[in-house]
Amino acid sequence: MLLHPRFIFCLTLAGFATIAATASSFAADDKTEVWTDADDPSLPKDFAIQGEYLGEIEGGQTLGAQVISLAGGAFQAVVYPDGLPGAGWGGEEKILMDGRLEGEKAVFEPASGDKSYLADPPEKFSATKDFPPQGHKPYTAVIDGEVMEGETDDGKPFRLKQAVRASQTMSKKPPSGAVVLFDGTKESMKNWQGGRLDEQTGLLNTDGKDILTKDNFNNYTMHLEFLLPYRPGARGQGRGNSGFYQVDHYEVQILDSFGLEGLNNECGGVYTKADPSVNMCFPPLAWQTYDADFTNAVRDDSGEKIKNARLTLRHNGVVVHDDIEIDGPTGGHRSDPEGTPGPIKLQGHGNPLQFRNIWIAPR
């Protein structure tokens, strides 16, 4: 898997930063609780444990980890030799540890037993399609506060600190000639069919329903920032499902896929069409970015499609699709033929997604 060294990330060794969001009283179904605000006092202790960690094994080798919250004080940690995804990890080897909350600490043991991808019971959950994954070794660790300390299979100690990454394109300003679709003002809501402006936070909310631009677009560069809810009891498509539809034909998936494989139906994937080259999904309740360069399909005078749509996509600043062809519409698309201008759709799908700083530069 290719790395992208030209993209630089801001790393802080503090806990999760304050994130403005709406109140968290949103129930997608009766099975799990949903939180939409990182400052919500009702968040469980699990939330402070989940996230990214970065440090070294004694001797100097870099080590990264992503801790996935599975609800009820259960976790799975995905450990990456040489660094985090998109920032040092080589793209192949992973080490899994199962964790449980014990008081204020989380204790991790080597993942073992009968496991399958995204299984509901935490003891059967695997963050990798193949279990054990390539490179799996019996690591152990304890998280106390913002520090993960542990031991490798050959007895070497390691120490990782909680790291909060921010996309290099976060808060990116629109270029000259761009159309500002949403900037937190009432005036920008005139660009949308549906959606709700939270005047206290200045965020655009789906409230679980699709929202579309009133104008149609064809070829463009586009930027948007999104916040996924924290829904630790859910699995797979139940975990903050949404979509970023190019001309309402081609869905780029939005989903809490933190720590997972990075498939076409997960965050950064072109739904059913193309896996992202690396899973760049940040933890839930952390702001994320998509930057898309989209060229629509082309039809000849007879109406026959002669060129497929093309997409370059940066997820949190890293290229995850590099000028790929999209050979047809994805599910839930509008009925007009490919190659016709269309709106941008932000899918609700029953989940409380929040957006900010959305602009498009037509080409």
C-alpha positions as CSV (number, residue, x, y, z in Angstrom):
1,M,0.0,0.0,0.0
2,L,1.4,3.4,-1.0
3,L,2.2,5.9,1.7
4,H,1.7,9.6,1.3
5,P,4.7,11.4,3.0
6,R,3.8,14.8,1.5
7,F,0.8,15.1,3.7
8,I,1.6,16.3,7.2
9,F,-0.6,15.8,10.2
10,C,-0.9,17.9,13.3
11,L,-0.3,15.6,16.3
12,T,-1.1,16.6,19.8
13,L,-0.5,14.5,22.8
14,A,-3.5,15.7,24.8
15,G,-6.9,14.2,25.0
16,F,-9.6,14.8,22.5
17,A,-10.1,18.5,21.8
18,T,-13.3,20.3,22.5
19,I,-15.7,19.8,19.6
20,A,-18.8,21.9,19.2
21,A,-21.8,19.8,18.2
22,T,-25.5,19.4,18.8
23,A,-27.1,17.7,21.8
24,S,-26.8,13.9,21.8
25,S,-30.4,12.9,22.3
26,F,-30.8,11.1,19.0
27,A,-31.9,7.5,18.8
28,A,-31.4,5.8,15.4
29,D,-33.0,2.7,16.9
30,D,-33.6,1.1,20.3
31,K,-30.5,-1.0,20.3
32,T,-27.8,1.5,21.0
33,E,-27.2,5.0,22.4
34,V,-25.9,7.7,20.2
35,W,-23.8,10.7,21.2
36,T,-23.1,13.7,18.9
37,D,-21.1,16.0,21.3
38,A,-17.7,15.3,22.6
39,D,-18.4,17.5,25.6
40,D,-21.6,15.6,26.6
41,P,-21.2,14.8,30.3
42,S,-23.2,11.6,29.7
43,L,-20.5,10.1,27.6
44,P,-19.2,6.8,29.1
45,K,-15.6,6.3,30.3
46,D,-15.1,4.3,27.1
47,F,-15.0,7.4,25.0
48,A,-11.9,8.8,26.7
49,I,-10.1,5.4,26.1
50,Q,-10.9,5.1,22.4
51,G,-8.8,6.9,19.8
52,E,-5.3,6.9,18.4
53,Y,-2.0,6.3,20.2
54,L,1.6,6.9,19.0
55,G,5.0,6.2,20.4
56,E,7.9,3.7,20.3
57,I,9.0,0.3,21.3
58,E,12.2,0.3,23.4
59,G,15.0,0.5,20.9
60,G,13.3,3.1,18.8
61,Q,10.8,1.4,16.5
62,T,7.7,3.6,16.0
63,L,4.4,2.0,16.9
64,G,0.8,3.2,16.4
65,A,-2.5,2.0,17.8
66,Q,-6.2,2.6,17.1
67,V,-8.5,1.7,20.0
68,I,-12.1,0.9,18.9
69,S,-14.8,1.2,21.5
70,L,-17.3,-1.7,21.4
71,A,-19.6,-0.5,24.2
72,G,-20.0,-1.8,27.8
73,G,-16.3,-1.2,28.6
74,A,-15.0,-3.4,25.8
75,F,-12.4,-2.5,23.2
76,Q,-10.3,-3.8,20.5
77,A,-6.9,-2.2,19.8
78,V,-5.4,-2.4,16.3
79,V,-1.6,-2.0,16.6
80,Y,0.4,-0.8,13.5
81,P,4.2,-1.3,13.2
82,D,6.0,1.8,12.1
83,G,3.2,4.3,12.6
84,L,-0.5,5.0,12.0
85,P,-2.4,4.6,8.7
86,G,-1.3,7.2,6.3
87,A,1.6,8.2,8.5
88,G,4.2,5.5,8.6
89,W,2.3,2.2,8.7
90,G,3.4,-0.1,5.8
91,G,-0.1,-1.3,5.0
92,E,0.1,-5.0,5.8
93,E,0.9,-6.2,9.3
94,K,-1.5,-5.6,12.2
95,I,-1.6,-6.8,15.8
96,L,-4.9,-7.1,17.6
97,M,-5.5,-6.9,21.4
98,D,-8.8,-7.3,23.2
99,G,-9.5,-4.8,26.0
100,R,-11.8,-4.3,29.0
101,L,-12.3,-1.4,31.3
102,E,-11.2,-2.0,34.9
103,G,-11.9,1.0,37.0
104,E,-10.2,4.0,35.4
105,K,-7.8,1.8,33.3
106,A,-8.2,-0.4,30.2
107,V,-6.4,-3.7,30.2
108,F,-5.5,-5.4,26.9
109,E,-4.6,-9.0,26.2
110,P,-3.7,-10.7,22.9
111,A,-6.8,-11.2,20.8
112,S,-7.6,-14.9,20.5
113,G,-10.5,-17.3,20.1
114,D,-13.3,-17.6,17.5
115,K,-13.6,-14.2,15.9
116,S,-15.2,-12.7,12.7
117,Y,-15.2,-9.3,11.1
118,L,-17.4,-6.8,12.9
119,A,-19.1,-9.5,15.0
120,D,-21.6,-8.1,17.5
121,P,-20.4,-9.7,20.8
122,P,-17.1,-7.9,21.7
123,E,-15.4,-11.2,22.5
124,K,-16.0,-12.4,18.9
125,F,-15.3,-9.0,17.2
126,S,-12.4,-8.7,14.8
127,A,-11.3,-5.4,13.2
128,T,-9.7,-7.4,10.4
129,K,-11.4,-9.7,7.8
130,D,-8.8,-12.4,8.4
131,F,-8.3,-13.4,12.0
132,P,-5.6,-13.6,13.1
133,P,-4.3,-10.9,10.7
134,Q,-1.0,-10.9,8.9
135,G,1.7,-10.0,11.5
136,H,-0.4,-10.8,14.6
137,K,1.7,-11.3,17.7
138,P,0.7,-11.6,21.4
139,Y,1.1,-8.1,22.7
140,T,-0.3,-6.9,26.1
141,A,-1.0,-3.3,27.3
142,V,-2.7,-1.1,29.8
143,I,-4.1,2.4,29.1
144,D,-4.0,4.7,32.1
145,G,-5.1,8.2,31.4
146,E,-3.7,9.2,28.0
147,V,-0.9,6.7,27.9
148,M,-0.8,3.1,26.6
149,E,2.1,1.1,28.1
150,G,2.7,-2.5,27.1
151,E,5.0,-5.3,26.1
152,T,5.7,-7.0,22.8
153,D,5.8,-10.7,22.3
154,D,9.6,-10.7,22.8
155,G,9.4,-8.8,26.1
156,K,10.2,-5.3,24.8
157,P,8.3,-2.5,26.6
158,F,6.5,0.2,24.6
159,R,4.9,3.5,25.5
160,L,2.3,5.3,23.4
161,K,0.6,8.6,24.0
162,Q,-2.9,9.5,22.9
163,A,-2.6,11.5,19.6
164,V,-5.2,13.7,18.0
165,R,-4.6,14.1,14.3
166,A,-6.1,17.0,12.2
167,S,-6.4,17.0,8.5
168,Q,-4.1,19.4,6.6
169,T,-7.1,20.6,4.7
170,M,-9.2,21.3,7.8
171,S,-10.7,24.8,7.6
172,K,-9.5,25.2,4.0
173,K,-10.8,28.4,2.5
174,P,-12.6,28.4,-0.9
175,P,-10.7,29.6,-3.9
176,S,-11.7,32.5,-6.0
177,G,-14.8,31.7,-8.0
178,A,-16.0,28.9,-5.6
179,V,-19.6,28.7,-4.4
180,V,-19.9,28.6,-0.7
181,L,-22.6,26.1,0.0
182,F,-22.5,26.2,3.8
183,D,-20.6,28.6,6.2
184,G,-22.8,28.4,9.3
185,T,-25.1,31.2,8.4
186,K,-28.8,31.3,7.7
187,E,-28.1,32.8,4.3
188,S,-26.1,29.6,3.3
189,M,-29.1,27.4,4.1
190,K,-30.8,28.8,1.0
191,N,-28.4,26.5,-1.0
192,W,-30.0,23.4,0.4
193,Q,-33.2,21.4,0.2
194,G,-33.7,20.0,3.7
195,G,-31.2,20.1,6.5
196,R,-31.2,22.1,9.7
197,L,-28.9,24.9,10.9
198,D,-28.1,24.6,14.6
199,E,-27.8,28.3,15.3
200,Q,-26.0,27.7,18.6
201,T,-23.2,25.6,17.0
202,G,-23.3,26.9,13.4
203,L,-23.4,23.3,12.1
204,L,-25.5,21.8,9.3
205,N,-27.5,18.8,10.6
206,T,-29.1,16.0,8.5
207,D,-31.2,14.8,11.5
208,G,-31.2,11.4,9.8
209,K,-32.7,12.7,6.5
210,D,-31.1,13.3,3.0
211,I,-30.3,16.9,2.1
212,L,-29.4,18.1,-1.4
213,T,-28.1,21.3,-3.0
214,K,-30.7,23.3,-4.9
215,D,-28.2,23.8,-7.8
216,N,-26.9,21.2,-10.1
217,F,-23.2,20.7,-10.8
218,N,-21.1,18.8,-13.4
219,N,-17.3,19.0,-13.0
220,Y,-15.8,20.5,-9.8
221,T,-13.5,20.5,-6.9
222,M,-15.3,20.3,-3.5
223,H,-14.4,20.5,0.2
224,L,-16.5,19.5,3.1
225,E,-16.0,18.7,6.8
226,F,-18.1,16.2,8.7
227,L,-18.5,14.8,12.2
228,L,-19.5,11.2,12.8
229,P,-21.6,10.3,15.9
230,Y,-20.3,8.0,18.6
231,R,-22.4,4.8,18.6
232,P,-20.2,2.1,20.1
233,G,-22.8,-0.5,20.4
234,A,-23.5,-0.6,16.7
235,R,-21.6,-2.5,14.1
236,G,-20.9,-2.1,10.4
237,Q,-23.5,0.0,8.5
238,G,-25.3,0.8,11.7
239,R,-22.4,3.0,12.9
240,G,-23.2,6.5,11.7
241,N,-24.0,5.6,8.1
242,S,-24.2,8.5,5.6
243,G,-22.9,9.3,2.1
244,F,-21.4,12.1,0.0
245,Y,-23.0,11.8,-3.4
246,Q,-21.3,13.3,-6.4
247,V,-24.0,14.7,-8.7
248,D,-26.4,12.4,-6.8
249,H,-25.1,9.5,-8.8
250,Y,-21.9,8.2,-7.1
251,E,-21.7,7.7,-3.3
252,V,-18.6,8.2,-1.3
253,Q,-19.3,6.4,1.9
254,I,-19.4,8.3,5.2
255,L,-19.3,5.8,8.2
256,D,-17.6,5.3,11.5
257,S,-15.0,2.8,10.1
258,F,-12.3,3.8,12.5
259,G,-9.7,1.0,12.8
260,L,-11.3,-1.3,10.2
261,E,-10.1,-2.7,6.9
262,G,-11.1,0.2,4.7
263,L,-13.6,-1.4,2.2
264,N,-15.8,0.1,-0.5
265,N,-18.7,0.2,1.9
266,E,-16.7,1.9,4.6
267,C,-15.5,5.5,5.1
268,G,-13.6,6.8,2.1
269,G,-14.9,4.0,-0.2
270,V,-16.9,4.5,-3.4
271,Y,-19.8,2.4,-2.4
272,T,-19.7,-1.0,-4.1
273,K,-17.1,0.3,-6.6
274,A,-13.7,1.0,-5.0
275,D,-11.9,0.5,-1.7
276,P,-9.9,3.4,-0.4
277,S,-6.1,2.9,-0.8
278,V,-5.8,3.4,3.0
279,N,-8.4,3.7,5.8
280,M,-8.0,7.3,6.9
281,C,-11.1,7.4,9.1
282,F,-10.6,9.3,12.4
283,P,-12.4,8.3,15.6
284,P,-16.0,9.3,16.0
285,L,-16.7,12.9,17.2
286,A,-13.5,14.1,15.6
287,W,-13.8,16.4,12.6
288,Q,-12.9,14.9,9.3
289,T,-12.4,16.3,5.7
290,Y,-13.2,15.2,2.2
291,D,-11.7,17.0,-0.8
292,A,-13.0,15.7,-4.1
293,D,-11.9,16.4,-7.7
294,F,-14.8,15.1,-9.7
295,T,-15.3,14.9,-13.5
296,N,-18.7,13.8,-14.6
297,A,-19.4,11.0,-17.2
298,V,-19.7,12.1,-20.8
299,R,-22.4,11.2,-23.3
300,D,-22.4,11.6,-27.1
301,D,-25.1,13.3,-29.2
302,S,-27.1,10.1,-29.3
303,G,-27.1,9.9,-25.5
304,E,-24.7,7.0,-25.2
305,K,-22.2,7.2,-22.4
306,I,-18.7,7.3,-23.9
307,K,-16.6,8.2,-20.8
308,N,-17.0,7.1,-17.2
309,A,-17.0,9.6,-14.3
310,R,-13.6,10.1,-12.6
311,L,-12.7,10.9,-9.0
312,T,-9.7,11.9,-7.0
313,L,-10.5,11.9,-3.3
314,R,-8.5,13.1,-0.3
315,H,-9.8,11.8,3.1
316,N,-8.3,13.8,6.0
317,G,-5.7,15.2,3.6
318,V,-4.5,11.8,2.2
319,V,-5.3,10.7,-1.4
320,V,-7.4,7.5,-1.1
321,H,-8.6,7.5,-4.7
322,D,-6.3,8.7,-7.4
323,D,-8.2,9.7,-10.6
324,I,-10.2,6.5,-10.6
325,E,-13.0,5.6,-13.1
326,I,-16.5,5.0,-11.7
327,D,-18.2,2.6,-14.1
328,G,-21.7,3.3,-13.1
329,P,-24.1,4.8,-10.5
330,T,-24.1,3.5,-6.9
331,G,-27.3,2.6,-4.9
332,G,-29.8,5.3,-4.1
333,H,-28.9,7.5,-7.0
334,R,-31.3,9.8,-9.0
335,S,-33.0,8.4,-12.1
336,D,-31.5,10.9,-14.6
337,P,-28.8,9.4,-16.9
338,E,-25.1,9.5,-16.2
339,G,-23.4,12.5,-17.6
340,T,-26.1,15.0,-16.7
341,P,-25.5,17.7,-14.1
342,G,-26.9,16.9,-10.7
343,P,-27.1,18.1,-7.1
344,I,-24.7,17.2,-4.3
345,K,-26.5,14.9,-1.8
346,L,-25.5,14.4,1.8
347,Q,-27.3,11.2,2.9
348,G,-29.0,11.1,6.3
349,H,-29.8,7.3,6.4
350,G,-31.3,7.6,9.9
351,N,-28.1,9.0,11.5
352,P,-27.3,12.4,13.0
353,L,-24.5,13.7,10.8
354,Q,-23.1,17.2,11.1
355,F,-21.3,19.2,8.5
356,R,-19.5,22.5,8.2
357,N,-17.3,24.5,5.8
358,I,-18.7,23.2,2.5
359,W,-17.7,24.8,-0.8
360,I,-17.6,23.8,-4.4
361,A,-15.5,25.2,-7.3
362,P,-17.0,24.3,-10.6
363,R,-14.7,23.5,-13.5
